[in-house]
Amino acid sequence: MFRQSKFFFPFTIVLLIVILLCAVAFGAVSIPIHDMFSGLLHVLQNKKSANIYEGVFIEIRLPRVLLCTITGAILSVSGVLLQGLFRNPIVEPGLIGTSAGAAFGASIVFVFAIRMSAEIRDLAGPLLVPVFAFGGGLLATFLVYSISKSQKRISVTSLLLVGIAINAIGLSGTGFMSYIARDPQARSITFWNLGTFSGATWPQVGITWAVAIIVFIISFRYSKQLNALILGEEEATHLGVEPEKLKRRIMILSTAMVAVATAFVGVISFIGLIVPHILRLLIGSDNKKLIPASMIMGAIILTVADMGARLLIAPAEVPIGIITSIAGAPVFIFLLKKFNLLQEKGSSYG
């Protein structure tokens, strides 16, 4: 119903702004709107917070909400890119090993960072975990893609089976890191694997936003080529697209996005599956619309999920990965059933 509507993007942008204001205002400590404005004014004037509400707003709530927003956008766009790459509506970073590989890479840093030389830690700084997460996520995604590929086509069944295997390897590696870790390190890995925004900081927000803006711009440049790839690799080649080069670049882009987000907030599943599917029902499959729309919708859905995580058992909170998994698993089952029905009719994804 929104495919030809000019109001879809304005409506979703307004909805996002309203949800962001609600996310900032409500929590274990409710923050009045006037304290939000006064807190921002004091920051611009380089003054200290006037009261506890301003302090919570500037130091805790605002960086958390901003990191949540960009993470939702990142995971959603990554889902769009991977689904366009594999020409498959049930692909998302968590199902093809990217998240598990990134988690394993990050857990290595948690356990062994203390044994690394001071020179390496000083050189990498806050990028040490994202770099290892990127390497693990890229390796896992490449393995799934390479093993699943047969006769220039990717079987959905083999994709899922190989993804399950690579996920199991990644989870086993993370589990082993937890086993040999000391208690504080093991707790960090456990909570990190469940996903949380409770430790959001302004440096994390800055790094994630900087990476996200770059990859979003690059991703949008490939939207036409992804549209051509939907027709098939041979047809895309006739249209001037180089499928293999495009696949490598999309894999690197998607992995970079997921790895950076995963490194800071932990594993959050199914956002990259749910959002693209909803948007395809609403606005169609044109990647020129899907990519910007997924940025907005992903930010909305993950911010709402984070609000639920903070408010359900306040003042404690539920790990956000649990909420997204509970909501996303039924959607995944629905898509699997839909795909099986298509298979029975003789259709397949190439």
N, C-alpha and C positions, 0 to 999 in steps of 0.2 A: 504493500500500500504506500510505501515511502519511495518507491523506485523513481518516480518522476516528480516527487515533491521537492519544492525549494525550501521547505521549512525544516527538513530533517536535521541539517547541521546547526542552524540557529537554535532549534529546540534542544538538541543534545548538549550544546555548549551552555545554554542557560541552565539546564538540568545539572550539568557538572558543577557549575558555580554554586548553585544552591546546595548540592550535596557536600561540596568542599566546606562551605560555611557551617553546615550542620556538623560535619566531621571535626572541625576545629572547635566548635562550641561545646559539643557534648562529649562526656567521658566521665571518669571517676571524679574529676573536678570540672564543673561547668564554668565556661568562660563567657562573661557578658560581652556583647559586641563593642561597647565603648572601651572596654579594656583591651580588645584587639587593636583598635585604632590608636589608642594611647600608647600601647606597647610598640607598635610600628613607628609611631612618631618619636618615641624615646630612642629607638635604634637609629633612626635617621639623624637624630641630634647627638648621637654617641653618648647617651645617658643610660644609667642603670634603670632596671625595672622598678616601677613605683610600688608594686605590691606583688603578692604571690600569684595572682591571676595573670599578670603580664609576664612574670617569670615562666610560668607553666606554658603559656602561649608561645613565647619566643624560643625557649630552650628545649621544650619537649613536644608540644602538640603540633606546631607548624612544621618543623622538619619531618615529623612522622607522616603527616598528611601529604606533604609534597613528595616524599620518597615513595609513599604508597601509590600516589597518582601516577608518577612516571614509571613505576614498576608495572602497574596494570597496563599502561600503554605499551611498554616494552614487550611483555609477554604476549599481548594480543597481536601486535604487529609481527612478532616472531611466528606466531601461529599462522597468520595469513601468508607469510613468505614460505614457510615449510609446506603448507597445503598447496600453494601454487607450484612449488618446486616438485613435489611428489605427485601432483594432480590427484589429490586424495583428501577427502573432507574429514578423516578421522586422525590425521597426523597433528601432533603438537609436541613441543619440546620434552615434556615429561614422558611421552610414550616411546620416543625413539632414542632415549638414552642421554640426551643433551643435559638435562637437569641432574641425572644421577652421575654422569661423568664430571660435571662441574662441581657437584657436591664432594665427590671423591678427591678431586684436585684441591678443593678448599680445605678439606679435612687434613690433607697432608701438611698444609701450612700450619693449621692449628696445633698439630702434634710436633712437627719438626722445626718450626720457626725458631724456637728457643735454642736449637742446636746449630742454626745457621750462623755464619759469621756476621759480625756487626756491619761489615762493609756491604754485604748483600742486603741486609735489612734496611740500612740507611739509603742504599741506592734505589730499592723498590718502594720503600715507604708504605703508604696506604694502598699501593697498587699490587702488593705481593700476593694477596689472596685473589683478586680478580685475574691476575696473570695465570696463576695455577688453575683457577676455575675455568678460564678460557681454554687452556690446553686440554684439560680433562673433557670438557664439553665438546670441543672440536674433534678430539680423537674418537669419542663415543659415537658422535653423529656420523663421522666418516666411516666407521666400522659398520654401522647399521646400513648405511647407503650402499657400501661396496658389497657386503654379503647378500643384501636383498636383491641387488640388481642381477637380472638374468635375461640374456638375449635382448638387451637394450630396453627392457621393461621391468617395472617393479611390481611384484605381486603383493597385494594388500596383506594376504595371509603371511607370506614370508617376512614382510616388513614388521608386522606385529610380533611374530615369533622371535625374530632376531632382536627387535626392540626389547622384548621381555628378557631375553638372554643377556643383552648388554646392560640393561637396568639391574639385573641380578648381580652381574659382576661389579658394577659401580656401587651398589648397596653393600655387597660383601666387602669391598675395599673400604668403604666408609665404616662399616661395622668393625673391621679389623683395626682401623685407626682408633675407634672408640675403645676397643679392648685393650690396646697397648698404651692408651693415653692415661694421664693422671686424672684424678677426679675433676678438677676445674675444667680441664680440657675436654673430658668426656661429656660433662654437662653442657659445655658450649656447643659441641657437635650435635648432641641430642636435641637441644632446643632449636638449633639452627636448621636441622633437618625437618623440623615441624613448621618452620616459617614464622617469622615474627618481625614486626616493625618497632618493637619496644626500645631498641637501642639506636634508633635513627639519630644521626648527627648532621650538622651542616656540611662538613667535608664530604660525607657520603652523598648527600643531596647534590652537591656541586659536581662531584665526579660522575654520578649517574646521569644527571641532566646533560652534562657536556657530551658524554658518549652517546646518549640517546638522540640528541639533536643532530649530531653528525650522521648516525646510521639511519635516522628517519629520512633525512634529506637524500641520502644515497638510495635508500629503499624505494622512495617515491620515483626516482629516476628509472628504476627497473620495472615499474608497474606495467608499462606497455609490453615489455618483453615477456613478463609473466602472463599477460593476457594472450600473447601469441603462443606461448608454451602450452596453454590449455588445449589448443587445437592438435597437439602432437609435435614430436620433435622434428619430424620431416617437414611438416607444414611450417613450423617456426623457422627452420633453416631457410626455406624458400622466402620467408619474409625478412631475412637478413639477421636473424638471431643466431648466435653461437651457443647452442644448448649446454655444452660441457663447460664452457667458460662461465655462463650464467649460473649454472648449478654450483660451481665452486665459490663464486662470489656470494651467492645467496646463503650458502652454508656458513661461510665465514661471518657474514653480517648477522645472521640469526644467532649463531653461537656466541658472537661477541656481545650481543644484546642480552641474551639469557645469562651468560656467565657473569657479567657485571652485576645484574640484578640479583642473581643467586648468591653471589659472593657476599653481598651486604645484608640480605634479608632472609636467606635460606631458600628451601625448596617450596615452591607454591605451584601446585598442579592444576591443570584443567582450564585455567584462564585462556590459554592459547587455543583451546578446543571450543569452549563455550562461545566466546565473543565472535569469532569469524562465522560460526554457524548461525547465530542469531542475526548477524548483519546480512548474511547471504539471503536469509528469508525476507529481510526488510528492504534491502536496497539492491540485491542482485550480486553478481560475481565479478563485476568490473573492479580490478585491483586499484585503479586510479581513485575510486571512491572508497574501496574497502580499507586501504591503508590509513588514510586520515580518519575515517569513521571508527576504525578499530582502536586508534589512539584514544579517542574520546570515550568510546563505550568501555574499553578496558579499564580506563581510569575510573569511570563511574562504578563499574561492578566491583572492582577490587577495593575501592574506598568504602562502598557500602558493606562489603564483607569485613573490612577492618573495623568499621563501626560496630558491627555485630560482635566481633571478637572482643571488643573493649567493653561492650555494654551488657552482654548476656549474663555474665557472672561478676559484674563490677563489684568491688574495685579490682578483683583479679581479672585475667583475660584468657580467652581460649586461643591457642595457636591458630593463626589464620590458615595454615595449610590444611588443618582439619576441616574447617568450614568450606573451603573451596573444593576439597575432595568429596565431601558429602553432597554438595550441590552439583559437582561436575560428573560424578560417576553415573548417575541416571541418564544424563545427556549422552555420555559415551556409549552406554548400553543401547540407547535408542538409535544412535548412528550405526552401531554394529548390526543391529537388527535390520535397519534400513538397507545397509550395504548387502547383507545376506540375501534380502529379497531381490535386490538388483542382480546379484550373482545368479540366482535361480532363473531370472529372465534372460540370462545370457550376457548381461552387461558386465564390464570390468573397467577398472582404471588402468590406464597405461602409464 
